[in-house]
Amino acid sequence: MDYVEPEDAQQLPGLRLALTTGVPGPWSEAAKSIFHVKKLDYVPVRQTAMDPNDALVAWTGYRNAPQAIHEDSPARIGWEEILALAERLAPEPSLVPSDERERALMYGLSHALCSEDGLGWNRRHQLLAPMLSLPGAESNPALAGANLLGDSYGWSTEATAHADARVCSILGLFSEQLANQKAAGSKYLVGDSLTAVDIYWAAFAALLRPLPPEQCPMPESLRAGYGGTTPATDAALDEALLAHRDFIYETHLQLPLSF
């Protein structure tokens, strides 16, 4: 992917999407996939994980990714905001159910993956624990990026203990939902067609079991970290959920991943 630097992207018209480079960041990958399904063209803008991203902050006021900037509108940084923008710019195919109950269920399940105290949030606590639990970690220059990320997520040993339980609980919720949908004759997490929550699950599954190297090239150290789950998390990760991830990528999204 040919990234544009923030200071150059600021001068461009149209839709720009700030994305984390070099890693399959689930929030960024989900945003990319939503725009892919919508067939919306965008300019990819560089954002670096665990970096201050000063040029991006100077433009949008935020250092994180993803960020969607359309024309002169303020940056949209939340998953709901980005989804809403995509739905407005390309109403079809809709990734939000028209049925109100299904719509509420889709947003609730997406919240469990994408929002604060959701799967991604708590999985970050788990991933940071081996580094930030080291003696003197808070003052170790080599861990400056990890400390920056830990501060953003409110990392602590207590938060990590909470994260273990939350990750297992959310995985149980999704396993039950997928089984119920299969029993009802559907291949999707909500309703009978692709919705945003299918895309979010496909992207966030990388934090537990990354796709194979030929589909998701990434440093082996990072792959080992992403796949380094606790025994309880392993037990909660239903193979049917991983099969659903594969189905969504193979049927609706792009492979191999590029970041």
Buried (B, 14 or more C-beta within 10 A) or exposed (E): EEBBEBEEBBEEEEBBBBBBBEBBBBBBBBBBBBBBBBEBEBBBBBBBBBBEBEBBEEBBEBBBBBBBBBEEEEBBBBBBBBBBBBBEBBEEEBBBBEEEEBBEBBBEBBBBBBBEBBBBBBBBBBBBBEBBEEEEBEEBEEBEBBBBBBEEBEBBEEBBEEBBEBBBEBBEBBBEBBEEBEEEEBBBBBBEEBBBBBBBBBBBBBBBBBBEEEEBBBEEEBBEBBEEBBEEBEEBBBEEBBEBBBBBBEEBBEEEBEB
